[in-house]
């Protein structure tokens, strides 16, 4: 029996080493591509500029319904749009009876706080922040929480996720991820609650 316990302990330590190596792997997408794909979000604070129309320049907060108020044209929904799509929509509105050839720019001054939570058998359970267009994988999220404890069971990880008013529970095996399974790059979403189970010896 004691031999089985020793073997199990050694395998557990080997997995933790493999997990630590995975944490230093680069994200799936380069930062530039992530930024290009960033979708404007409620509570983002954006700098709004119109070339040679300084009176229209302003700092705008996107409301919870995705709408924001702009000089002259009033409220327009830009939440959920990429920056390029939002610029195109604003240019269309300004072109419709206000400006002949509006050259609009939007820059995110401050990203909305997007949080996820890590609970259970990790070194530093708590709430963590996703910054802007940053993509954080499940393994990276656990790494941010200090990694697994000695009594963690990496094969039993759950992620509670709420979408469209419905909560779903996803289950993952970090041991398979460490061996290069297809779900190695599971991306965490704002509001996710990750729980690492305790190992039963």
C-alpha positions in Angstrom: 0.0 0.0 0.0 2.8 2.4 0.9 4.4 1.7 -2.5 1.2 2.9 -4.2 1.2 6.0 -2.1 4.8 6.8 -3.0 4.1 6.3 -6.7 1.0 8.4 -6.5 2.9 11.2 -4.8 5.7 11.1 -7.4 3.2 11.3 -10.2 1.5 14.2 -8.5 4.7 16.1 -8.2 5.6 15.4 -11.9 2.3 16.8 -12.9 2.8 20.0 -10.9 6.2 20.5 -12.7 4.6 20.0 -16.1 1.8 22.4 -15.1 4.4 25.1 -14.1 6.0 24.7 -17.6 2.6 25.2 -19.3 2.1 28.5 -17.4 5.0 30.1 -19.3 3.6 29.1 -22.7 2.7 32.2 -24.8 -1.0 33.0 -25.3 -2.8 31.7 -28.4 -3.0 35.1 -30.1 -0.4 37.9 -30.4 -1.3 41.0 -28.4 -1.8 43.1 -31.6 -4.4 40.7 -32.9 -6.1 40.5 -29.6 -6.4 44.3 -29.5 -7.8 44.4 -33.0 -10.5 41.9 -32.0 -11.4 43.7 -28.8 -15.1 44.4 -28.5 -16.2 47.6 -26.7 -17.8 46.8 -23.4 -20.2 48.5 -20.9 -18.3 50.7 -18.5 -15.3 51.2 -20.9 -14.1 54.8 -20.9 -13.2 56.0 -24.4 -11.5 59.0 -25.8 -13.6 60.3 -28.8 -12.0 62.6 -31.4 -13.1 64.1 -34.7 -10.3 65.5 -36.9 -10.4 69.3 -37.1 -13.6 69.4 -34.9 -12.1 70.0 -31.5 -15.4 71.1 -30.0 -16.7 67.6 -30.5 -13.8 65.9 -28.7 -14.9 64.2 -25.5 -14.4 61.4 -23.0 -17.3 59.0 -23.1 -18.4 56.2 -20.7 -20.3 53.3 -22.3 -23.5 52.6 -20.3 -24.8 49.2 -19.1 -27.0 48.9 -22.2 -24.0 49.5 -24.5 -25.0 53.0 -25.5 -22.9 56.2 -25.2 -23.7 59.8 -25.7 -21.8 61.8 -28.3 -21.9 65.5 -29.1 -24.6 66.5 -31.7 -25.8 62.9 -32.5 -26.7 61.9 -28.9 -27.0 58.3 -27.9 -25.7 55.5 -30.1 -25.0 51.8 -29.2 -21.4 50.9 -29.6 -21.1 48.2 -26.8 -20.4 44.8 -28.4 -18.8 46.4 -31.5 -15.1 46.4 -32.4 -13.4 49.8 -32.4 -13.4 49.8 -36.2 -17.1 49.0 -36.4 -17.9 51.6 -33.8 -15.9 54.2 -35.7 -17.8 53.3 -38.9 -21.2 53.6 -37.2 -20.3 57.0 -35.7 -19.0 58.3 -39.0 -22.3 57.4 -40.6 -24.3 59.2 -38.0 -22.2 62.4 -38.3 -22.3 62.2 -42.1 -26.1 62.2 -41.9 -26.8 65.9 -41.7 -23.9 67.1 -39.5 -20.5 66.8 -41.1 -19.4 66.4 -44.7 -16.5 64.1 -44.2 -16.2 63.1 -40.5 -12.9 61.5 -39.5 -13.6 59.9 -36.2 -11.3 58.0 -33.8 -11.9 56.1 -30.6 -9.3 55.0 -28.1 -10.0 53.1 -24.9 -8.8 55.2 -22.0 -9.8 52.7 -19.3 -11.2 49.2 -19.7 -14.1 48.0 -17.7 -13.1 45.7 -14.8 -13.8 42.1 -15.8 -13.3 39.6 -13.0 -13.3 35.9 -12.5 -12.9 33.8 -9.3 -10.7 30.9 -8.4 -11.8 28.7 -5.4 -10.9 25.4 -3.9 -7.4 23.8 -3.7 -5.3 26.7 -5.0 -2.6 28.6 -3.1 -4.3 32.0 -3.4 -8.1 31.7 -3.8 -9.9 34.9 -4.7 -11.0 37.3 -7.5 -8.8 38.2 -10.4 -9.0 40.8 -13.2 -9.0 40.4 -17.0 -7.5 43.5 -18.6 -8.9 44.8 -21.8 -8.6 42.3 -24.7 -6.4 40.0 -22.7 -7.1 36.3 -23.0 -6.5 34.1 -20.0 -6.6 30.3 -20.3 -7.9 28.0 -17.5 -4.4 26.9 -16.6 -3.1 30.5 -16.6 -6.0 31.5 -14.3 -5.0 28.7 -11.9 -1.4 29.9 -12.1 -2.5 33.5 -11.2 -4.1 31.9 -8.1 -0.7 30.5 -7.1 -1.1 27.0 -8.6 -2.5 23.8 -7.0 -2.1 22.9 -3.4 -0.6 19.6 -2.3 -4.0 18.0 -1.9 -5.5 19.3 -5.1 -7.0 17.0 -7.6 -6.1 18.6 -11.0 -8.3 16.1 -12.8 -11.5 17.6 -11.2 -11.8 21.3 -12.1 -15.2 22.9 -12.6 -16.1 26.2 -14.2 -19.4 27.8 -13.5 -20.4 30.2 -16.3 -23.5 32.3 -16.7 -24.7 33.3 -20.2 -28.1 34.6 -21.3 -29.4 34.3 -17.8 -28.6 30.5 -17.6 -25.8 29.0 -15.5 -23.8 26.1 -16.9 -21.1 23.9 -15.2 -18.1 22.9 -17.3 -15.7 20.1 -16.2 -12.0 19.9 -17.1 -9.1 17.6 -16.4 -5.8 19.6 -16.1 -3.8 16.4 -16.2 -5.1 15.8 -19.8 -4.4 19.5 -20.6 -0.8 19.1 -19.4 -0.5 16.1 -21.9 -1.5 18.4 -24.7 -5.2 17.6 -25.0 -7.4 19.7 -27.3 -8.8 21.8 -24.5 -5.4 23.1 -23.3 -6.4 26.7 -24.2 -9.9 26.9 -22.6 -10.4 30.7 -22.3 -11.9 32.1 -19.1 -14.7 34.6 -19.5 -15.7 37.4 -17.1 -17.8 36.1 -14.2 -16.5 32.6 -14.4 -16.1 30.8 -11.1 -13.3 28.1 -11.2 -13.2 25.5 -8.5 -10.3 23.0 -8.0 -11.4 19.8 -6.1 -9.6 18.2 -3.2 -7.8 14.9 -3.9 -9.2 11.8 -2.1 -6.4 9.3 -1.3 
